[in-house]
Amino acid sequence: MSEETIFITGVSSGLGYGLADVALQRGATVYGCSRREPAELLRRGLLWTPIDLRDEATGRARLREFLPREIAWSAVFLNAGKLGTIRDLADCPTEDLRETMEINVWANHWILQALFESAASVQQVVAISSGASVSGSRGWNGYSISKAALNMFVRLYAAEQPDTHFTALAPGLVDSEMQDYLTSLPPDDRFPPLEILREAKGTPRMPDGPTAAAHLFDLLPALLSTPSGSYQDVRHL
């Protein structure tokens, strides 16, 4: 991977941190953005800018200043996302749903615009989706809706950019702050997946960010053989 140049959103924790960690270990040049500063990754060579995906005007301008011109991107990971609170859709404020869509879907629109405007080429875009985008589990409301929209967003973008391979990828269970929140919730018969997550926490079924990221990087060549714009799940590859 030493000749590769990679861009990752949401590098401060979870899978995004793991992706940046593994890419740096493998010798890639890595650019990233997040709200919080990933100090350890910066010490190891990560090129980073602070961006709040809820703020398009500021974020778009900062990203355009940050991105190098005429670069050939090996891979772009649209990883940053928001889960929201697990509760019934009827109890979810509309403003919370809007913010989830802004972070999980619409921010990726202006990020890709900035990338394609400045890049010489983009070989591969991997948007981190979720099994929740197809499962329709009660309580995952805005997250499920936004990830389902992200799947279609990727499919439509793939039709417009035939020289770039796109995948909406469900990475499987990854131990993260999101899982810390989910597994800390009290038992609730309305939300059966919570018990599944609690049972997986601390086991190989829920690897940490770097372990999951290493597996994902190993799968990148296989993703190129799948239809561009398709939804894939690492558990089925």
C-alpha positions as CSV (number, residue, x, y, z in Angstrom):
1,M,0.0,0.0,0.0
2,S,3.1,2.3,0.1
3,E,2.2,4.0,-3.2
4,E,-1.4,4.7,-2.2
5,T,-3.1,7.9,-1.1
6,I,-6.3,7.6,0.9
7,F,-9.0,10.0,2.3
8,I,-11.1,9.1,5.3
9,T,-13.9,10.9,7.1
10,G,-14.5,10.5,10.8
11,V,-10.9,9.5,11.8
12,S,-11.1,10.4,15.5
13,S,-12.6,7.1,16.7
14,G,-14.1,3.7,15.9
15,L,-13.7,2.3,12.4
16,G,-12.5,5.6,10.9
17,Y,-9.6,5.7,13.4
18,G,-8.9,2.1,12.6
19,L,-8.8,2.7,8.9
20,A,-6.4,5.6,9.3
21,D,-4.3,3.5,11.7
22,V,-4.0,0.6,9.4
23,A,-3.4,2.7,6.3
24,L,-0.5,4.5,8.0
25,Q,1.0,1.2,9.2
26,R,0.9,0.0,5.6
27,G,2.8,3.1,4.4
28,A,0.0,4.9,2.7
29,T,-0.3,8.7,2.6
30,V,-3.5,9.4,4.6
31,Y,-5.7,12.5,4.7
32,G,-8.6,12.7,7.1
33,C,-11.2,14.9,8.8
34,S,-13.2,14.7,11.9
35,R,-14.6,17.1,14.6
36,R,-12.1,15.9,17.2
37,E,-8.4,15.9,16.8
38,P,-6.8,12.4,16.6
39,A,-3.6,13.4,18.3
40,E,-1.8,10.0,18.1
41,L,-2.6,9.7,14.4
42,L,-1.2,13.2,13.7
43,R,2.0,12.2,15.4
44,R,2.3,9.3,13.0
45,G,1.8,11.3,9.9
46,L,-1.9,11.7,9.3
47,L,-2.8,14.8,7.3
48,W,-5.9,16.2,9.0
49,T,-8.4,19.1,9.1
50,P,-11.2,19.7,11.6
51,I,-14.6,19.5,9.9
52,D,-18.1,19.4,11.4
53,L,-20.3,17.7,8.9
54,R,-23.4,19.5,10.2
55,D,-21.9,22.8,8.9
56,E,-21.8,22.6,5.1
57,A,-20.7,26.2,4.4
58,T,-17.7,26.1,6.7
59,G,-16.9,22.4,6.1
60,R,-17.0,22.7,2.3
61,A,-14.7,25.7,2.3
62,R,-12.3,24.1,4.7
63,L,-12.2,20.9,2.7
64,R,-11.5,22.7,-0.6
65,E,-8.6,24.4,1.0
66,F,-7.3,21.2,2.6
67,L,-7.4,18.8,-0.4
68,P,-4.4,18.7,-2.7
69,R,-4.9,19.4,-6.3
70,E,-4.6,16.9,-9.1
71,I,-4.0,13.9,-6.8
72,A,-4.8,10.3,-7.7
73,W,-6.8,9.0,-4.8
74,S,-6.5,5.2,-4.3
75,A,-9.4,5.0,-2.0
76,V,-11.9,7.3,-0.3
77,F,-13.8,6.1,2.8
78,L,-17.0,8.0,3.6
79,N,-17.0,6.7,7.2
80,A,-18.3,9.5,9.5
81,G,-21.8,8.9,10.8
82,K,-24.3,9.5,13.5
83,L,-26.4,6.8,15.2
84,G,-28.8,8.9,17.3
85,T,-30.8,7.7,20.2
86,I,-32.5,4.3,20.2
87,R,-36.2,5.0,20.6
88,D,-39.4,4.6,18.6
89,L,-39.7,6.7,15.5
90,A,-42.8,8.4,16.9
91,D,-40.7,9.7,19.8
92,C,-37.9,11.0,17.6
93,P,-37.8,14.8,17.0
94,T,-37.8,15.7,13.3
95,E,-34.8,18.0,13.9
96,D,-32.8,14.9,15.1
97,L,-33.7,13.0,12.0
98,R,-32.6,16.0,9.8
99,E,-29.3,16.2,11.5
100,T,-28.7,12.4,11.1
101,M,-29.5,12.7,7.4
102,E,-27.2,15.7,7.1
103,I,-24.2,13.8,8.6
104,N,-24.9,10.4,7.1
105,V,-26.0,11.4,3.6
106,W,-25.9,15.0,2.5
107,A,-22.4,15.8,3.8
108,N,-21.1,13.0,1.6
109,H,-22.5,14.9,-1.4
110,W,-20.4,18.1,-0.9
111,I,-17.4,16.0,0.2
112,L,-17.5,14.0,-3.1
113,Q,-18.1,17.2,-5.0
114,A,-14.9,18.7,-3.5
115,L,-12.9,15.6,-4.2
116,F,-14.0,15.2,-7.8
117,E,-13.4,18.9,-8.5
118,S,-9.8,18.8,-7.3
119,A,-8.7,15.2,-8.0
120,A,-6.9,13.8,-11.0
121,S,-8.7,10.5,-10.4
122,V,-10.5,8.6,-7.7
123,Q,-10.1,4.8,-8.0
124,Q,-12.5,3.6,-5.3
125,V,-15.1,5.1,-3.0
126,V,-16.3,3.0,-0.1
127,A,-19.3,4.5,1.8
128,I,-19.7,2.9,5.2
129,S,-23.3,1.6,5.3
130,S,-24.9,-0.8,7.8
131,G,-27.0,-3.9,8.0
132,A,-29.5,-1.5,9.6
133,S,-30.0,-0.1,6.1
134,V,-31.9,-3.3,5.1
135,S,-33.0,-4.8,8.4
136,G,-35.6,-2.2,9.4
137,S,-35.0,-2.9,13.1
138,R,-37.3,-1.0,15.4
139,G,-35.6,1.8,17.3
140,W,-32.8,2.5,14.7
141,N,-35.1,5.1,13.0
142,G,-32.9,7.9,11.6
143,Y,-29.9,5.7,11.3
144,S,-31.6,3.1,9.3
145,I,-33.4,5.6,7.1
146,S,-30.1,7.5,6.4
147,K,-28.1,4.4,5.7
148,A,-30.8,3.2,3.3
149,A,-30.6,6.6,1.5
150,L,-26.8,6.3,1.5
151,N,-27.1,3.0,-0.4
152,M,-29.1,4.7,-3.1
153,F,-26.9,7.8,-3.1
154,V,-23.9,5.5,-3.8
155,R,-25.7,3.8,-6.6
156,L,-26.7,7.1,-8.3
157,Y,-23.2,8.5,-7.9
158,A,-21.7,5.4,-9.5
159,A,-23.8,5.9,-12.6
160,E,-22.4,9.5,-12.9
161,Q,-18.7,8.6,-12.3
162,P,-18.0,5.4,-14.4
163,D,-14.3,5.8,-13.9
164,T,-14.6,5.4,-10.1
165,H,-15.8,2.2,-8.4
166,F,-18.3,2.8,-5.6
167,T,-19.5,0.5,-2.8
168,A,-21.9,1.0,0.0
169,L,-20.4,-1.4,2.5
170,A,-21.8,-2.8,5.8
171,P,-18.6,-3.5,7.9
172,G,-20.2,-5.8,10.4
173,L,-20.0,-5.3,14.1
174,V,-17.2,-3.0,15.2
175,D,-16.4,-2.2,18.8
176,S,-16.8,1.6,19.1
177,E,-18.3,4.4,21.1
178,M,-21.6,3.6,19.3
179,Q,-21.5,0.0,20.6
180,D,-20.6,1.3,24.1
181,Y,-23.8,3.3,24.0
182,L,-25.9,0.5,22.6
183,T,-24.7,-2.2,24.9
184,S,-25.2,0.1,27.9
185,L,-28.9,0.4,27.3
186,P,-31.2,-1.5,29.6
187,P,-32.9,-4.6,28.2
188,D,-36.0,-3.7,26.2
189,D,-38.2,-6.2,24.4
190,R,-39.0,-3.6,21.7
191,F,-35.4,-3.6,20.5
192,P,-34.2,-7.3,20.2
193,P,-30.8,-6.4,18.5
194,L,-29.6,-4.9,21.7
195,E,-29.2,-8.3,23.3
196,I,-27.4,-9.6,20.3
197,L,-24.9,-6.7,20.5
198,R,-24.4,-7.3,24.3
199,E,-23.6,-10.9,23.6
200,A,-21.1,-10.0,20.9
201,K,-19.3,-7.3,22.9
202,G,-15.8,-8.3,23.9
203,T,-15.8,-11.3,21.6
204,P,-14.2,-11.8,18.1
205,R,-17.7,-11.2,16.6
206,M,-17.2,-7.5,17.5
207,P,-13.6,-6.6,16.6
208,D,-12.0,-3.3,17.5
209,G,-11.5,-0.6,14.9
210,P,-8.0,-1.5,13.7
211,T,-8.9,-5.2,13.4
212,A,-12.1,-4.5,11.4
213,A,-10.2,-2.0,9.3
214,A,-7.4,-4.4,8.4
215,H,-10.0,-6.9,7.2
216,L,-11.8,-4.2,5.2
217,F,-8.5,-3.2,3.5
218,D,-7.9,-6.8,2.6
219,L,-11.3,-6.9,0.9
220,L,-10.8,-3.8,-1.3
221,P,-9.6,-5.8,-4.3
222,A,-12.6,-8.1,-4.0
223,L,-15.0,-5.1,-3.9
224,L,-13.6,-4.0,-7.3
225,S,-15.1,-7.1,-8.8
226,T,-18.6,-6.3,-7.5
227,P,-20.9,-4.1,-9.5
228,S,-20.1,-0.4,-8.9
229,G,-22.7,1.3,-6.8
230,S,-23.9,-1.9,-5.1
231,Y,-24.5,-2.6,-1.5
232,Q,-22.2,-5.2,0.0
233,D,-21.8,-6.8,3.5
234,V,-18.3,-7.9,4.6
235,R,-19.9,-10.9,6.2
236,H,-21.0,-12.2,2.8
237,L,-17.8,-11.4,0.8
